[in-house]
Amino acid sequence: MPQEEEIVKAIHIISESMRESMRRYKEDTQHSKELFNLSITQLHYLHVIRERSNTTITELAEIFGVQKSTVTVTVNKLFQCGFIEKLTSKSDLRVVHVSLTEKGKEIIELEDQGYRQFAAYILAMLDEKEQNTFAFLLNKVTQNITRP
């Protein structure tokens, strides 16, 4: 299917361009060394923890489809780096809630700024009508993609 091939090609080009843009952004941004040192998985965890404030290890395991022990390893690493805090539930000592620290919020905001910079780069190529159409189509596609 020619359309599918064009879409695959476009996704690849956009992905490569975004990675390069984010790499340059990280190099040019103060405090980006910490962002560079995070894995994609760790960044995914931080985003989910931000979106689902006060989430639990069990919930994260369900979201990512992994064992609780796998989540615990990643959460402990993020905790050691000071990006999250862990709070044991008072009603059930087996339950651990995690949330972002100020440092964690700052690192995710730093990454978000890089994405905003890339979005501005893309939008600069389009006139206003094309920008509106592009935003509409992206919204339509992303509303139908399952997210954790």
C-alpha positions in Angstrom: 0.0 0.0 0.0 1.7 3.2 -1.2 0.1 5.4 1.5 1.3 3.2 4.3 4.9 3.2 2.9 4.8 7.0 2.7 3.5 7.2 6.3 6.3 4.8 7.5 8.9 6.9 5.7 7.5 10.1 7.2 7.4 8.7 10.7 11.0 7.6 10.3 12.1 11.0 9.1 10.2 12.8 11.8 11.6 10.5 14.5 15.2 11.0 13.3 14.7 14.7 13.1 13.1 14.8 16.6 16.0 12.8 18.1 18.5 15.1 16.5 16.6 18.2 17.7 16.4 16.8 21.2 20.1 16.0 21.2 21.0 19.5 20.2 18.5 20.9 22.7 20.0 18.9 25.5 23.5 20.0 24.6 22.5 23.6 24.6 20.4 23.5 27.8 21.7 24.0 31.3 21.2 21.0 33.6 20.6 18.7 30.6 23.3 16.3 31.7 20.7 14.6 34.0 18.2 14.4 31.2 20.9 12.8 29.0 21.6 10.2 31.7 18.0 9.0 31.8 16.9 6.0 29.7 13.8 6.2 27.5 12.1 3.8 30.0 13.0 6.0 32.9 11.5 9.0 31.1 8.4 7.0 30.3 8.0 6.3 34.0 8.5 9.9 34.9 5.8 11.0 32.5 3.3 8.4 33.8 4.1 9.3 37.4 3.4 13.0 36.5 0.2 12.1 34.7 -1.0 9.8 37.5 0.0 11.6 40.6 0.5 9.4 43.7 0.5 6.2 41.6 1.6 2.9 43.1 4.2 0.3 42.0 1.3 -2.1 41.2 -0.4 0.4 38.9 2.9 1.1 37.1 3.4 -2.6 36.6 0.0 -2.9 35.1 0.5 0.2 32.9 3.8 -1.0 31.5 2.9 -4.7 31.4 5.9 -5.8 33.5 6.5 -7.5 36.9 6.4 -5.4 40.1 10.0 -6.3 40.6 11.0 -4.7 37.3 9.1 -1.5 38.3 10.8 -1.5 41.7 14.3 -1.5 40.1 13.4 1.5 37.9 11.6 3.3 40.7 14.6 2.8 43.0 17.0 4.2 40.4 14.7 7.3 39.9 14.4 7.6 43.7 18.3 7.5 44.1 18.6 10.2 41.5 16.1 12.4 43.4 13.5 12.5 40.7 10.7 10.8 42.7 9.7 10.3 46.2 8.2 7.1 47.7 5.6 7.1 50.3 4.4 3.9 52.1 0.6 3.8 52.5 -0.6 4.3 56.1 -3.5 2.0 55.5 -1.5 -0.8 53.9 2.2 -0.9 54.5 2.7 -3.2 51.4 1.6 -0.3 49.1 4.1 2.2 48.0 3.0 5.4 46.3 5.4 7.4 44.0 5.3 11.0 42.9 7.6 13.4 41.3 9.9 15.6 43.4 10.6 19.2 42.3 13.7 17.9 40.6 11.6 15.3 38.7 9.1 18.0 37.7 11.9 20.2 36.4 13.6 17.4 34.3 10.2 16.5 32.7 9.5 20.2 32.0 13.0 20.5 30.5 12.2 17.6 28.1 8.8 19.1 27.3 10.5 22.4 26.3 12.6 20.4 23.9 9.4 18.9 22.4 7.9 22.4 22.2 11.0 23.6 20.3 10.7 20.8 17.8 6.9 21.5 17.4 7.8 25.2 16.6 10.3 24.0 14.1 7.7 21.9 12.3 5.0 24.6 12.5 7.4 27.2 11.0 7.3 25.2 7.7 3.5 25.5 7.4 1.2 28.4 6.8 -1.7 29.0 9.3 -4.2 26.9 7.4 -1.7 24.0 7.1 -0.9 24.3 10.8 -4.6 24.0 11.7 -5.0 21.0 9.5 -1.9 19.4 10.8 -2.9 19.9 14.4 -6.4 18.6 13.6 -5.0 15.4 12.0 -2.5 14.8 14.7 -5.2 15.2 17.3 -7.4 12.7 15.4 -4.7 10.1 15.2 -3.5 10.5 18.8 -7.0 10.2 20.2 -7.2 6.8 18.7 -3.8 5.5 19.9 -3.9 3.6 23.2 -1.6 5.1 25.8 -0.6 3.9 29.2 
